[in-house]
């Protein structure tokens, strides 16, 4: 499985329209080469900035073409988005603290310890 992660947005600022997004694309090992070949044929027709395809510039038919390629080849795409304009900074800080405490309690992570010299 090959996983590609990309983000967009600042992830800062508690004001209106402070949208940030993280996307993860998972492609099965046996499909990567085929998808790369097919996408290489599509890519020159897609809008780009500084040689990077920009999703926000895609038309609906262009999105459909890329999504269809991925869906037909068992790829998965997961998106998480947040608009910090709908949240208070203190609420986010409290959530992060509670989440970290829960991870520590479950043993999901260990506390960082200074490295002994």
N, CA and C of each residue as an Amber inpcrd file, in Angstrom:
protein
   351
   0.8510000  -1.1770000   0.0000000   0.0000000   0.0000000   0.0000000
   0.8930000   1.2350000   0.0000000   0.5760000   2.1690000  -0.8550000
   1.2950000   3.4420000  -0.9300000   0.3560000   4.5370000  -0.4340000
   0.8240000   5.3470000   0.5020000  -0.0020000   6.4070000   1.0790000
   0.6580000   7.7530000   0.8000000  -0.1350000   8.6650000   0.2500000
   0.3230000  10.0100000  -0.0760000  -0.5260000  10.9890000   0.7230000
   0.1310000  11.9250000   1.3880000  -0.5700000  12.8870000   2.2370000
  -0.2590000  14.3010000   1.7510000  -1.3000000  15.1250000   1.7100000
  -1.1210000  16.5200000   1.3070000  -2.0230000  17.3840000   2.1700000
  -1.6530000  18.6390000   2.3070000  -2.4410000  19.5670000   3.1210000
  -2.6080000  20.8770000   2.3780000  -3.5930000  21.6130000   2.8110000
  -3.8330000  22.9460000   2.2800000  -4.4130000  23.7980000   3.3940000
  -3.9730000  25.0250000   3.4820000  -4.4610000  25.9220000   4.5240000
  -3.3640000  26.2360000   5.5100000  -3.6780000  27.1340000   6.4220000
  -2.6540000  27.5950000   7.3650000  -2.6960000  26.8640000   8.7120000
  -3.8360000  26.2580000   9.0480000  -4.0290000  25.6050000  10.3390000
  -3.8010000  26.5740000  11.4930000  -3.9680000  27.8420000  11.2300000
  -3.8490000  28.8800000  12.2550000  -4.9420000  29.9140000  12.0400000
  -5.1660000  30.7110000  13.0470000  -6.1130000  31.8130000  12.9250000
  -7.5330000  31.4020000  13.2590000  -8.0960000  32.0150000  14.2340000
  -9.4590000  31.7250000  14.6740000 -10.3720000  32.8410000  14.1810000
 -10.4680000  32.9480000  12.8570000 -11.3010000  33.9590000  12.2260000
 -12.1200000  33.2830000  11.1320000 -13.0900000  33.9620000  10.6140000
 -13.9480000  33.4010000   9.5860000 -13.1740000  32.9010000   8.3810000
 -13.6320000  31.8100000   7.8280000 -13.0500000  31.1810000   6.6440000
 -11.5770000  30.8320000   6.8180000 -11.2390000  30.3330000   7.9950000
  -9.8790000  29.8540000   8.2620000  -9.8820000  28.3390000   8.0420000
 -10.0600000  27.9430000   6.7750000 -10.2360000  26.5460000   6.4000000
  -8.8950000  25.8780000   6.1530000  -8.7240000  24.6920000   6.7190000
  -7.5300000  23.8840000   6.5100000  -7.9630000  22.4520000   6.2610000
  -7.2460000  21.7690000   5.3600000  -7.6360000  20.4290000   4.9280000
  -6.4010000  19.5410000   4.8510000  -6.5620000  18.2740000   5.2550000
  -5.5340000  17.2530000   5.0640000  -6.1890000  16.1080000   4.3080000
  -5.5060000  15.6380000   3.2690000  -6.0160000  14.5090000   2.5000000
  -4.9860000  13.3980000   2.4530000  -5.4680000  12.1600000   2.4780000
  -4.5910000  10.9970000   2.3720000  -5.1210000  10.1000000   1.2530000
  -4.2500000   9.7760000   0.3160000  -4.5810000   8.9010000  -0.7980000
  -3.8360000   7.5850000  -0.6070000  -4.5710000   6.4800000  -0.5700000
  -3.9700000   5.1560000  -0.4120000  -4.1880000   4.3690000  -1.7040000
  -3.0930000   3.8870000  -2.2820000  -3.1400000   3.1440000  -3.5410000
  -2.5080000   1.7640000  -3.3080000  -3.2240000   0.6990000  -3.6630000
  -2.6640000  -0.6540000  -3.5070000  -1.3720000  -0.8250000  -4.3230000
  -0.4450000  -1.6080000  -3.7950000   0.8420000  -1.8450000  -4.4550000
   0.6780000  -2.2140000  -5.9320000  -0.1910000  -3.1460000  -6.2090000
  -0.3510000  -3.6560000  -7.5620000  -1.0050000  -2.6910000  -8.5320000
  -1.4950000  -1.5590000  -8.0500000  -2.1900000  -0.5920000  -8.9080000
  -1.3800000   0.6830000  -9.1540000  -0.3190000   0.8980000  -8.3860000
   0.4090000   2.1590000  -8.4440000   0.9790000   2.4490000  -9.8360000
   1.6600000   1.4950000 -10.4320000   2.2870000   1.7160000 -11.7370000
   1.2330000   2.0430000 -12.8010000   0.1280000   1.3070000 -12.7970000
  -0.9460000   1.5470000 -13.7610000  -1.5420000   2.9420000 -13.5700000
  -1.8430000   3.2990000 -12.3170000  -2.4130000   4.6220000 -12.0410000
  -1.4410000   5.7180000 -12.4520000  -0.1630000   5.5420000 -12.1620000
   0.8410000   6.5430000 -12.5570000   0.8540000   6.7480000 -14.0680000
   0.7880000   5.6640000 -14.8380000   0.7920000   5.7680000 -16.3050000
  -0.4510000   6.5100000 -16.8000000  -1.6080000   6.1460000 -16.2720000
  -2.8580000   6.7820000 -16.6990000  -2.8940000   8.2560000 -16.2820000
  -2.4590000   8.5430000 -15.0550000  -2.4680000   9.9270000 -14.5680000
  -1.4980000  10.7890000 -15.3720000  -0.3740000  10.2190000 -15.7960000
   0.5990000  10.9680000 -16.6030000  -0.0280000  11.4580000 -17.9090000
  -1.0120000  10.7440000 -18.4140000  -1.7060000  11.1680000 -19.6350000
  -2.7320000  12.2600000 -19.3480000  -3.3120000  12.2460000 -18.1500000
  -4.3240000  13.2290000 -17.7590000  -3.6730000  14.5400000 -17.3100000
  -2.5850000  14.4490000 -16.5840000  -1.9590000  15.5830000 -15.8950000
  -1.6840000  16.8080000 -16.7650000  -1.1880000  16.6530000 -17.9930000
  -0.9070000  17.8510000 -18.7980000  -2.1400000  18.7190000 -19.0730000
  -3.3310000  18.1280000 -18.9890000  -4.5670000  18.8820000 -19.2310000
  -5.1150000  19.5490000 -17.9740000  -4.5030000  19.2920000 -16.8180000
  -5.0040000  19.8280000 -15.5550000  -4.3220000  21.1590000 -15.2320000
  -5.0590000  22.0790000 -14.5980000  -4.4710000  23.3830000 -14.2540000
  -3.3820000  23.2400000 -13.1930000  -2.2930000  23.9710000 -13.3970000
  -1.1390000  23.8740000 -12.5050000  -0.6280000  25.2540000 -12.1250000
   0.0120000  25.3060000 -10.9600000   0.7670000  26.4760000 -10.5040000
   2.1400000  25.9660000 -10.0910000   3.1650000  26.5460000 -10.6550000
   4.5360000  26.1290000 -10.3430000   4.6990000  24.6200000 -10.5100000
   4.1800000  24.0880000 -11.6020000   4.2870000  22.6710000 -11.9740000
   3.5280000  21.7250000 -11.0320000   2.6590000  22.2600000 -10.1840000
   1.8630000  21.4270000  -9.2730000   0.3840000  21.5620000  -9.6380000
  -0.2860000  20.4160000  -9.8190000  -1.7210000  20.4340000 -10.0820000
  -2.4210000  20.9660000  -8.8400000  -3.3340000  21.9170000  -9.0520000
  -4.0560000  22.5400000  -7.9470000  -5.5220000  22.1260000  -8.0020000
  -5.9400000  21.3750000  -6.9970000  -7.3090000  20.8910000  -6.9410000
  -8.3430000  21.9960000  -6.9830000  -8.0480000  23.1280000  -6.3710000
  -9.0200000  24.2290000  -6.3250000  -9.2790000  24.8200000  -7.7060000
  -8.4060000  24.5220000  -8.6590000  -8.5670000  25.0450000 -10.0080000
  -9.2470000  24.0600000 -10.9610000  -9.4760000  22.8380000 -10.4940000
 -10.0680000  21.8100000 -11.3510000 -11.5410000  22.0860000 -11.6180000
 -11.9590000  21.7890000 -12.8330000 -13.3790000  21.8600000 -13.1720000
 -14.0350000  20.5520000 -12.7170000 -15.3540000  20.5340000 -12.6870000
 -16.0600000  19.3140000 -12.2870000 -15.7020000  18.1260000 -13.1900000
 -15.6560000  18.2770000 -14.5130000 -15.2550000  17.1380000 -15.3560000
 -13.8190000  16.6730000 -15.0820000 -12.9130000  17.5810000 -14.7730000
 -11.5320000  17.1890000 -14.4560000 -11.4790000  16.4030000 -13.1550000
 -12.2150000  16.8620000 -12.1370000 -12.2860000  16.1230000 -10.8730000
 -12.8480000  14.7340000 -11.1380000 -13.9100000  14.6660000 -11.9180000
 -14.5470000  13.3830000 -12.2250000 -13.5700000  12.4270000 -12.9060000
 -12.7580000  12.9270000 -13.8190000 -11.8020000  12.0750000 -14.5250000
 -10.7690000  11.4720000 -13.5640000 -10.2440000  12.2920000 -12.6810000
  -9.2410000  11.8060000 -11.7240000  -9.8870000  10.8590000 -10.7080000
 -11.0260000  11.2340000 -10.1730000 -11.7050000  10.3970000  -9.1760000
 -12.1030000   9.0540000  -9.7840000 -12.5840000   9.0590000 -11.0110000
 -12.9600000   7.8100000 -11.6740000 -11.7510000   6.9000000 -11.8420000
 -10.6130000   7.4590000 -12.2590000  -9.3830000   6.6700000 -12.3780000
  -9.0410000   6.0070000 -11.0480000  -9.0810000   6.7800000  -9.9770000
  -8.7220000   6.2420000  -8.6620000  -9.7370000   5.2070000  -8.1820000
 -11.0210000   5.5130000  -8.3230000 -12.0710000   4.6110000  -7.8320000
 -12.0500000   3.2800000  -8.5680000 -11.7950000   3.2990000  -9.8510000
 -11.7660000   2.0560000 -10.6430000 -10.5580000   1.1880000 -10.3150000
  -9.6130000   1.7610000  -9.5910000  -8.3840000   1.0320000  -9.2720000
  -8.1740000   0.8600000  -7.7770000  -9.2750000   0.8140000  -7.0420000
  -9.2740000   0.4700000  -5.6070000  -8.4970000   1.4320000  -4.7230000
  -8.3360000   2.6720000  -5.1650000  -7.6670000   3.6700000  -4.3300000
  -8.6740000   4.2310000  -3.3230000  -8.1760000   4.6340000  -2.1890000
  -9.0030000   5.2650000  -1.1590000  -8.4990000   6.6760000  -0.9240000
  -9.4350000   7.6030000  -0.7180000  -9.0530000   8.9900000  -0.4420000
  -9.8560000   9.4640000   0.7520000  -9.1660000   9.9210000   1.7710000
  -9.7970000  10.3990000   3.0130000  -9.4160000  11.8560000   3.2040000
 -10.4120000  12.6680000   3.5480000 -10.1740000  14.0890000   3.7710000
 -10.6610000  14.4700000   5.1650000  -9.8730000  15.2670000   5.8470000
 -10.2870000  15.8650000   7.1150000 -10.1220000  17.3780000   6.9570000
 -11.1680000  18.0960000   7.3090000 -11.1360000  19.5480000   7.1540000
 -11.6180000  20.2160000   8.4330000 -11.1110000  21.4190000   8.6690000
 -11.5530000  22.2100000   9.8170000 -11.5810000  23.6820000   9.4180000
 -12.5890000  24.3640000   9.8660000 -12.6550000  25.8120000   9.7290000
 -12.5160000  26.3660000  11.1350000 -11.3290000  26.8410000  11.4590000
 -11.0680000  27.3300000  12.8140000 -11.9280000  28.5290000  13.1640000
 -12.5460000  29.1410000  12.1690000 -13.4480000  30.2590000  12.4270000
 -14.6740000  29.8500000  13.2290000 -14.9740000  28.5630000  13.2730000
 -16.1130000  28.0490000  14.0460000 -15.7100000  27.6090000  15.4530000
 -14.4510000  27.7950000  15.8180000 -13.9400000  27.2970000  17.0940000
 -13.2230000  28.4070000  17.8680000 -13.2530000  28.2880000  19.1720000
 -12.4950000  29.2010000  20.0340000 -11.1390000  28.5680000  20.3280000
 -10.1120000  29.3730000  20.3530000  -8.7590000  28.8660000  20.6100000
  -8.6880000  28.0920000  21.9220000  -9.3730000  28.5710000  22.9500000
  -9.3370000  27.8900000  24.2500000 -10.0000000  26.5140000  24.1660000
 -11.0610000  26.3710000  23.3840000 -11.7180000  25.0730000  23.2230000
 -10.8130000  24.0770000  22.5080000 -10.1020000  24.5520000  21.4830000
  -9.1860000  23.6810000  20.7500000  -8.0410000  23.2410000  21.6600000
  -7.4980000  24.1560000  22.4400000  -6.4060000  23.8160000  23.3660000
  -6.8800000  22.7900000  24.3900000  -8.0860000  22.9500000  24.9110000
  -8.6300000  21.9890000  25.8920000  -8.8250000  20.6200000  25.2490000
  -9.3210000  20.5780000  24.0140000  -9.5100000  19.3140000  23.3080000
  -8.1680000  18.6110000  23.0890000  -7.1630000  19.3700000  22.6400000
  -5.8470000  18.7860000  22.4030000  -5.2600000  18.2010000  23.6890000
  -5.4310000  18.9090000  24.7910000  -4.9180000  18.4360000  26.0720000
  -5.6180000  17.1440000  26.4810000  -6.9470000  17.1200000  26.3820000
  -7.7200000  15.9300000  26.7460000  -7.3520000  14.7520000  25.8440000
  -7.1810000  15.0010000  24.5590000  -6.8110000  13.9460000  23.6120000
  -5.4320000  13.3790000  23.9540000  -4.4810000  14.2410000  24.2480000
  -3.1270000  13.8010000  24.6080000  -3.1440000  12.9800000  25.8930000
  -3.9130000  13.4140000  26.8750000  -4.0140000  12.6590000  28.1280000
  -4.6010000  11.2790000  27.8830000  -5.5990000  11.1870000  27.0120000
  -6.1940000   9.8980000  26.6790000  -5.2060000   8.9720000  25.9900000
  -4.3970000   9.5240000  25.0990000  -3.3830000   8.7160000  24.4170000
  -2.3540000   8.1950000  25.4160000  -1.9570000   9.0430000  26.3410000
  -0.9860000   8.6190000  27.3550000  -1.5850000   7.5520000  28.2580000
  -2.8420000   7.7060000  28.6400000  -3.5050000   6.7430000  29.5270000
  -3.6360000   5.3730000  28.8600000  -3.8560000   5.3490000  27.5550000
  -3.9940000   4.0840000  26.8200000  -2.6440000   3.4950000  26.4510000
  -1.5890000   4.2440000  26.6600000  -0.2610000   3.7710000  26.2860000
  -0.0050000   3.8930000  24.7950000  -0.8170000   4.7030000  24.0970000
  -0.6350000   4.8880000  22.6590000   0.6800000   5.5850000  22.3440000
   1.1180000   6.4260000  23.2510000   2.3960000   7.1330000  23.1100000
   3.0720000   7.1330000  24.4600000   4.3570000   7.3690000  24.4570000
   5.0600000   7.4740000  25.7280000   5.5390000   8.9040000  25.8880000
   5.7110000   9.3040000  27.1230000   6.1960000  10.6510000  27.3890000
   7.6380000  10.7640000  26.9440000   7.9640000  11.9120000  26.3860000
   9.3470000  12.1510000  25.9570000  10.2200000  12.2850000  27.1920000
  11.3560000  11.6460000  27.1290000  12.3180000  11.7080000  28.2300000
  13.6210000  12.2750000  27.6910000  14.3030000  13.0860000  28.4780000
  15.5950000  13.6180000  28.0180000  16.5660000  12.4820000  27.7340000
  17.3370000  12.6370000  26.7020000  18.3310000  11.6370000  26.3170000
  19.5200000  11.7470000  27.2650000  19.8920000  10.6330000  27.8780000
  21.0480000  10.6270000  28.7660000  22.3250000  10.5890000  27.9360000
  23.2850000  11.4360000  28.2900000  24.5560000  11.4770000  27.5330000
  25.5270000  10.4760000  28.0880000
